[in-house]
Amino acid sequence: MEQKDALVVFEGKKIRRTWHNGEWWFSVIDIVEALTGSERPRKYWSDLKTKLIDEGFELSDKIGQLKLQSPDGKFYGTDCAKTESMFRIIQSIPSKRAEPFKLWLAKVGYERVQEIENPELGQDRIKEYYELKGYPKDWIEKRIRGIAVRQDLTDEWNARGVEKQSDFAILTNEITKATFGKTVQEYKQFKGIPKPNQNLRDHMTNWELILTMVGEKATTDITVSKNAEGFSECSDCAVKGGTIAKNTRKDIESQTGKSIISDENYLHLSEKRKNLIKDGSLD
């Protein structure tokens, strides 16, 4: 899921969240602070955890340590819970904001349920986001298709015992390295993308997006055909899938005489949109 969706707001309070195992997980600390107004939300949560454990709440199953971005721009392991578990936690917090927050949380979750039942709704929302940023329609179609291909791959990885976010990143790097000769971070540096949380794919050219899809689709099919299990076997499949994409890239480059690997990015679109807003051309 895109970084743009990683922050939501409840009554002026920012709530961080992250996409994990097919659903949103919310920062417990942020929610505690939003509900209690405590100046020491970490201490409040620490005390509440003890109470919940005493009541039989299985924290190890309900709370996950997931990386969220902090104000310093870096990502740190943070206690997170999915919607169902957050409802249980909220019940243990005496706050006049509890009921409005439950309604808000249900709405956030319901929007996702709608998209699961009708995926076109989610696609329309993503298309609108990219259109507002000024991306060309043909690029948007490829980006949307790439998201679907990526989801199929991560679903396979997850079903085959790959669960850690760090392992997902390593496997993605294997594909990217094999396809383009660069890791994701190296490619970001090559394209001059300054912020670590910006998605590389949002700055890829059409051909880069297509080859990324080729590498990930090939990896998915190889993983299934070999019935790969665990990180090591999935890693081997990732290299093989990326190599197929690399060979495709090499064939195209040999025929066109041009390199597909490009330092082109779409940072200028963000600046363009800021100017339009400033001028009143875009509300």
C-alpha positions as CSV (number, residue, x, y, z in Angstrom):
1,M,0.0,0.0,0.0
2,E,1.2,3.5,-0.7
3,Q,2.9,5.8,1.8
4,K,0.4,8.5,1.1
5,D,-2.2,6.4,3.0
6,A,0.1,5.9,6.1
7,L,-1.3,8.8,8.0
8,V,-4.9,9.5,9.0
9,V,-6.4,12.2,11.2
10,F,-8.9,12.0,14.0
11,E,-10.1,15.3,15.5
12,G,-6.9,17.0,14.6
13,K,-4.7,14.1,16.0
14,K,-2.4,12.3,13.5
15,I,-2.7,8.5,13.6
16,R,0.0,6.5,11.9
17,R,-0.8,3.2,10.3
18,T,0.8,0.6,8.1
19,W,-0.4,-2.0,5.7
20,H,0.4,-5.5,7.0
21,N,-0.9,-8.9,6.1
22,G,-3.7,-7.5,4.0
23,E,-5.1,-4.9,6.5
24,W,-4.3,-1.7,8.3
25,W,-2.5,-1.8,11.6
26,F,-2.6,1.4,13.7
27,S,-0.1,2.9,16.1
28,V,-1.4,2.1,19.6
29,I,0.6,5.0,21.1
30,D,-1.0,7.5,18.7
31,I,-4.5,6.3,19.5
32,V,-3.8,6.3,23.2
33,E,-2.6,9.9,22.9
34,A,-5.7,10.9,20.8
35,L,-8.1,9.4,23.3
36,T,-6.5,10.4,26.6
37,G,-4.6,13.6,25.8
38,S,-1.9,12.2,28.0
39,E,1.5,13.9,27.8
40,R,3.1,10.5,28.5
41,P,1.2,8.1,26.1
42,R,4.0,5.5,26.2
43,K,3.7,5.3,30.0
44,Y,-0.1,5.1,29.8
45,W,0.2,2.3,27.2
46,S,2.8,0.4,29.3
47,D,0.4,0.5,32.3
48,L,-2.6,-0.5,30.1
49,K,-0.7,-3.4,28.7
50,T,-0.2,-4.8,32.2
51,K,-3.9,-4.4,32.9
52,L,-4.9,-6.1,29.6
53,I,-2.5,-9.1,30.2
54,D,-4.1,-9.5,33.6
55,E,-7.5,-9.6,31.9
56,G,-6.4,-12.3,29.6
57,F,-5.7,-10.2,26.5
58,E,-3.1,-12.1,24.4
59,L,-0.7,-9.2,23.5
60,S,1.7,-11.5,21.6
61,D,-1.1,-12.4,19.2
62,K,-2.8,-9.0,19.0
63,I,0.0,-6.5,19.0
64,G,2.7,-6.4,16.3
65,Q,6.0,-4.5,16.3
66,L,5.9,-2.8,12.9
67,K,8.0,0.0,11.6
68,L,6.4,3.4,11.4
69,Q,7.9,6.8,10.5
70,S,8.7,9.1,13.4
71,P,8.9,12.9,13.3
72,D,12.7,12.6,12.6
73,G,11.9,10.9,9.3
74,K,13.3,7.5,10.4
75,F,11.3,4.3,10.8
76,Y,11.2,2.6,14.2
77,G,9.5,-0.5,15.6
78,T,6.2,0.6,17.1
79,D,3.4,-1.3,18.9
80,C,0.5,-1.6,16.3
81,A,-2.8,-3.3,16.3
82,K,-5.4,-4.1,13.6
83,T,-8.9,-2.7,13.8
84,E,-10.4,-5.6,15.7
85,S,-7.8,-5.5,18.4
86,M,-8.0,-1.7,18.6
87,F,-11.7,-1.9,19.5
88,R,-10.7,-4.1,22.5
89,I,-8.0,-1.7,23.6
90,I,-10.3,1.3,23.3
91,Q,-12.8,-0.4,25.6
92,S,-10.2,-0.3,28.4
93,I,-9.6,3.5,28.0
94,P,-12.0,5.7,29.9
95,S,-12.4,8.6,27.5
96,K,-15.3,10.7,26.2
97,R,-13.7,10.4,22.8
98,A,-14.0,6.6,22.8
99,E,-17.3,6.3,21.0
100,P,-16.6,8.9,18.3
101,F,-13.3,7.2,17.8
102,K,-14.9,3.8,17.3
103,L,-17.1,5.2,14.7
104,W,-14.1,6.8,13.0
105,L,-12.2,3.6,13.1
106,A,-15.1,1.6,11.7
107,K,-15.4,4.1,8.8
108,V,-11.7,3.8,8.0
109,G,-12.0,0.0,8.1
110,Y,-15.3,0.0,6.1
111,E,-13.7,1.9,3.3
112,R,-11.2,-0.9,3.0
113,V,-14.0,-3.6,3.2
114,Q,-15.8,-1.9,0.3
115,E,-12.6,-2.0,-1.7
116,I,-12.1,-5.7,-1.0
117,E,-15.7,-6.5,-2.0
118,N,-15.4,-4.2,-5.1
119,P,-11.7,-3.8,-6.1
120,E,-12.6,-1.3,-8.7
121,L,-13.4,1.2,-5.9
122,G,-9.8,1.0,-4.7
123,Q,-8.4,1.3,-8.2
124,D,-10.5,4.4,-8.8
125,R,-9.2,6.0,-5.6
126,I,-5.6,5.3,-6.6
127,K,-6.1,6.5,-10.1
128,E,-7.6,9.8,-8.8
129,Y,-4.6,10.2,-6.5
130,Y,-2.1,9.9,-9.4
131,E,-4.2,12.1,-11.7
132,L,-4.2,14.8,-9.1
133,K,-0.5,14.6,-9.0
134,G,-0.3,15.1,-12.7
135,Y,0.8,11.6,-13.9
136,P,-0.1,10.6,-17.5
137,K,-3.0,8.3,-17.9
138,D,-1.0,5.6,-19.7
139,W,1.6,5.6,-16.9
140,I,-1.2,5.4,-14.3
141,E,-2.7,2.3,-16.0
142,K,0.7,0.5,-15.8
143,R,1.1,1.6,-12.2
144,I,-2.3,0.2,-11.2
145,R,-1.5,-3.1,-13.0
146,G,1.8,-3.2,-11.2
147,I,0.2,-2.9,-7.8
148,A,-2.0,-5.9,-8.6
149,V,1.0,-8.0,-9.8
150,R,2.9,-7.0,-6.6
151,Q,0.0,-8.0,-4.4
152,D,-0.2,-11.4,-6.0
153,L,3.5,-11.9,-5.3
154,T,3.4,-10.8,-1.7
155,D,0.4,-13.0,-1.1
156,E,2.5,-16.0,-2.3
157,W,5.4,-15.0,-0.2
158,N,3.2,-14.7,2.9
159,A,1.5,-18.0,2.2
160,R,5.0,-19.7,1.9
161,G,6.3,-18.6,5.3
162,V,7.8,-15.1,4.5
163,E,6.3,-12.8,7.1
164,K,8.9,-10.2,8.2
165,Q,8.8,-6.9,6.4
166,S,12.6,-7.0,6.3
167,D,12.4,-10.2,4.4
168,F,9.9,-8.8,1.9
169,A,12.4,-5.9,1.3
170,I,15.3,-8.3,0.8
171,L,13.3,-10.4,-1.7
172,T,12.2,-7.2,-3.6
173,N,15.9,-6.1,-3.7
174,E,16.8,-9.5,-5.3
175,I,14.3,-8.9,-8.1
176,T,15.3,-5.3,-8.6
177,K,19.0,-6.1,-8.5
178,A,18.7,-8.9,-11.0
179,T,16.5,-6.8,-13.3
180,F,18.3,-3.5,-13.3
181,G,21.6,-4.2,-11.6
182,K,20.7,-1.9,-8.7
183,T,19.0,-2.4,-5.3
184,V,15.9,-0.3,-4.6
185,Q,18.0,2.1,-2.5
186,E,20.7,2.3,-5.2
187,Y,18.1,3.0,-7.8
188,K,16.6,5.8,-5.6
189,Q,20.0,7.4,-5.3
190,F,20.5,7.1,-9.1
191,K,17.2,8.8,-9.7
192,G,18.0,11.5,-7.1
193,I,15.0,10.7,-4.9
194,P,15.8,12.6,-1.7
195,K,13.3,11.1,0.8
196,P,13.7,7.4,1.9
197,N,9.9,6.9,2.3
198,Q,9.1,7.8,-1.4
199,N,8.1,4.9,-3.5
200,L,10.7,4.1,-6.2
201,R,7.9,2.9,-8.6
202,D,6.3,6.3,-8.5
203,H,9.4,7.6,-10.2
204,M,9.8,4.9,-12.8
205,T,9.4,5.3,-16.5
206,N,6.9,3.2,-18.5
207,W,9.5,0.6,-19.5
208,E,10.9,0.4,-15.9
209,L,7.3,-0.3,-14.6
210,I,6.8,-2.9,-17.3
211,L,10.0,-4.7,-16.5
212,T,9.3,-4.6,-12.8
213,M,6.0,-6.3,-13.5
214,V,7.8,-8.9,-15.7
215,G,10.2,-9.6,-12.9
216,E,7.5,-9.9,-10.2
217,K,5.1,-11.9,-12.3
218,A,7.9,-14.3,-13.4
219,T,8.9,-14.6,-9.7
220,T,5.3,-15.4,-8.7
221,D,4.9,-18.1,-11.4
222,I,8.3,-19.7,-10.6
223,T,7.5,-19.7,-6.9
224,V,4.3,-21.5,-7.5
225,S,5.7,-24.0,-10.1
226,K,8.5,-24.9,-7.7
227,N,6.3,-24.9,-4.7
228,A,8.9,-22.8,-2.9
229,E,8.8,-22.8,0.9
230,G,10.5,-20.4,3.2
231,F,12.7,-17.4,2.7
232,S,15.7,-19.2,1.1
233,E,13.7,-20.9,-1.6
234,C,11.7,-17.8,-2.3
235,S,14.9,-15.9,-2.7
236,D,16.2,-18.3,-5.4
237,C,12.9,-17.8,-7.3
238,A,13.2,-14.0,-6.9
239,V,16.7,-14.0,-8.6
240,K,15.3,-16.3,-11.4
241,G,12.3,-14.0,-11.9
242,G,14.5,-10.9,-12.0
243,T,16.9,-12.5,-14.4
244,I,14.1,-13.1,-16.9
245,A,13.2,-9.4,-16.7
246,K,16.9,-8.6,-17.1
247,N,17.2,-10.7,-20.3
248,T,14.1,-9.0,-21.6
249,R,15.6,-5.6,-20.9
250,K,18.9,-6.6,-22.6
251,D,17.0,-7.8,-25.7
252,I,15.1,-4.5,-26.0
253,E,18.2,-2.4,-25.4
254,S,20.2,-4.3,-28.1
255,Q,17.4,-3.7,-30.6
256,T,16.8,0.0,-29.8
257,G,20.4,0.9,-28.9
258,K,19.1,2.8,-25.8
259,S,19.3,2.0,-22.1
260,I,16.1,1.4,-20.3
261,I,17.7,2.2,-17.0
262,S,16.9,5.9,-16.6
263,D,17.5,8.7,-14.0
264,E,14.2,10.2,-15.0
265,N,11.8,10.7,-12.1
266,Y,8.5,12.4,-11.4
267,L,9.6,14.8,-8.7
268,H,8.7,17.7,-10.9
269,L,5.0,16.8,-10.7
270,S,4.8,17.4,-7.0
271,E,6.4,20.9,-7.5
272,K,4.0,21.6,-10.4
273,R,1.0,20.7,-8.2
274,K,2.2,22.9,-5.4
275,N,2.4,25.8,-7.9
276,L,-1.1,25.1,-9.2
277,I,-2.4,25.1,-5.6
278,K,-0.5,28.3,-4.8
279,D,-2.0,30.0,-8.0
280,G,-5.5,28.8,-7.1
281,S,-5.7,26.7,-10.3
282,L,-6.1,23.5,-8.2
283,D,-8.2,23.3,-5.1
